[in-house]
Amino acid sequence: MSKYLLEIGVEEFPATYIEPTKLQLEEAFTKLLQDNGVDFHALQTAATPRRLVVRIDGLHNRTEGKTTEVRGPAVRIAYDEQGRPTKALAGFMRSQQVQEDGIFTRDVNGESYVFAQKTEEGKDVKQLLRDGIPEILRHLRFPKSMKWGGRDFRFARPIRWFVSLFDDDVLPFDLEEIPVGRFTRGHRVLGSDRIEVESIERFEDQLLDNFVMLDEQKRKELILLQAERLVRERGGNLMQDEALLDEIVNLVEYPTPLLGQIPAEYMDLPDTVILTPMKDHLRYIPVLDDKGDPMPYFVTVRNGDKTGLDTVREGNERVLTPRLEDAKFFYKEDRKQPLEDYVPELENLVFHDKLGNMLEKTNRVRSLARQIGTQMGVGESALASIDRAAYLSKADLVTHMVIEFTELQGIIGGIYAKESGESDVVARAISEHYLPNQSRGALPETTTGLVISLADKLDSLCGLFAAGEKISGSQDQFGIRRMTLGVLHILISNKLDLSLDTLIRDSLYGYVDEKVLVFPYEETKDRILQFFRARLRNRLTEDGYRYDVVDSVLARRPHFIYDVILRISAVEDFLSLVNSAEILQSLTRVHTLAQKAEHADVQENLLETPEEKLLYTLGGYYDEIKEALDKASYKPALTMLAQAADSIDAFLDRTMVMVEDEKVKNNRLALLARTNELIQDIFDPASIVKES
């Protein structure tokens, strides 16, 4: 067994790019090897800001040879009456590059066919890697990429060197004349800039000798161990923020945590105003007391050793102080007038060049929020709070604080609202109306915040669709995908009985009524619904639901999202029944025949046979099933439908539908359509994949 090591040496890689790039490398190398039949024991990736590493162990030296069989023409076409090869056979052999001794015949479903047998020899794995690695690197994707040194090749940052070792010997490959060999580089300041890798096994140790800790988990554990020791000495706790910690891990090659201090004069600022400059701007880890309140300390992580730590500490404190001084000034200035006085200024802030300004958006959100609240059945008092919170929701966008610290939008608005004398309900709704800010992130906890969040997201994404903005691949400049997932997350998590069709209609009407934009209404609405449906399908399959069950339910009444989930759950329970396959087959036959019906109005006086009369009542279950469906009790409805399956089978097996008597025929078709309506109210059986 062999092993392979690839190191991609780069200029400082963006921390947020590292994990996605590692995943792409792992998937691409795995695919390269598996597609070519190469066995291997383990494939690992690792990274620091200056290198991306792939290591493969237990690697076979050659791909497995394989024999394939290709079916050609039927024997009766391949040979003439005298048994001589025809042009059809000659063409087949030529296309498969075989002679007559390389073909044979075999019966398939009662017909004899000519087959060609082709044997492919195993490939040299070294050559496979030489050819494959440049292609893998060319196809890596990043949010932003660049060219350098006159090359056509694009990458997130310039590549400066490659280490490529196969069983400790250099395995060269060609990519834009970038050096490939066995020389790596250590820490930019503390390590050597030319290290000859002795062996794959020694690679990681040699890096560590040069102040590069390759293993991300080890860097993370070291940061936590040393940082927690530092803060415990001050009686504090590290703020738990996994995303921040992961980013810091990917910013350093040789981490050394140190404790900094915040001047006391800034500790009277709101917590979020203190924390935001530290976390989001400087990547410091805040220190909290046992109540979760900020203490006058922070932890920062140096990319280096302990030399001159006091100087480094003072430098980090000096960087933080002016940011907190700015925040203190903004906080004082912004509060010289109540939050509502900022609302008129939104007229000067553009929302989108085709969709007007933020004051116009605020008015649309107010209107849409009131409609959503009404659909949810909230009372007049709650509607008044919703309207007030919606009116103030964007006011903080023109404050000094948000202009400087955009991450505080909504949050600082809630603080200013409270200090302006607004109710707790209104203030909290403003602070949480941007939630969720990721697909499954934290949700608004109040009804008022939830309603405004829905209205805000729907107004934005519907307007952007109407303005013709497009999403392509990973490009989503306006966050349409994120907003769509946020709407779905709210509807699903809160089990809201709201129609997506109605929500989108009301949102688009806001633009129609304002005459802000001329756009094809029906086409735009359909595009938005299809976009939502695709995102919903992805979410439901990620949640573990069968894709065919999801498709079967989305084929019928897809606009009430929570109702969709109820039906999916019911169908999956139904499919667990022992005889579900047979019942599905019958339901599919009913659906197929029902398509020929002109209507579903059954005339009871034309029911002639016992089987017709039994199907009419579904074995006595029809009314109960209908009542269960009206109550969205889908599991009991499908249980009763399974119990009534005998009445369906009896009709299908013993009743001729397409009889000469037109009245009887049409009545029987109507009977099937009536039955099919019940089934289709839950799911489309034809979409369920039949198990072989």
Protein Blocks (a to p, Z undefined) as FASTA:
>chain_A
ZZdddddddddddfklmmmmmmmmmmmmmmmmmmnopacfbdcddddfkbccdddehiaf
bdcddddddddddfklmpcfkopacfklmmmmmmnopafklgccddeehiacdddddddd
dddfklmmmmmmmmmmmmpccfbdcdeehiabdcfbdcfbdcddeehiacdddeehiacd
jbdcddfklmccbdcdfbfklmmmmmmmnopafblmlmmmmmmmmmmmmmmmnopacddd
fklmmmmmmmpfbdcdddddddfklmmpcfklmmmmmmmmnopacdddfkopacfbdcdd
deddfehklmmmmmmmmmmmmmmmmmmmmmmmmmmpcfklmmmmmmmpcfbfklopfklm
mmmmmmmmmmmmmmnopafklmmmmmmmmmmmmmmmmgmklmmmmmlgojlmmmmmmmno
pafklmmmmmmmmpcfbfklccdfbfklmmmmmmmmmmmmmmmmmnopacehjbcfkomm
mmmmmmmmmmmmnopacdfklmmmmmmmmmmmnomagcdfklmmmmmmmmmmmmmmmmmm
mnopafklmmmmmmnoplbmmlmmmmmmmmmmmmmpmklmmmmmmmmmmmmmmmmpgbfc
dcfklpmbfklmmmmnnnopmmmmmmmmmnopaklmmmmmmmmmmmmmmmmmmpcfklfb
lmlmmmmmmmmmmmmmmmmmmmcfklpccdZZ
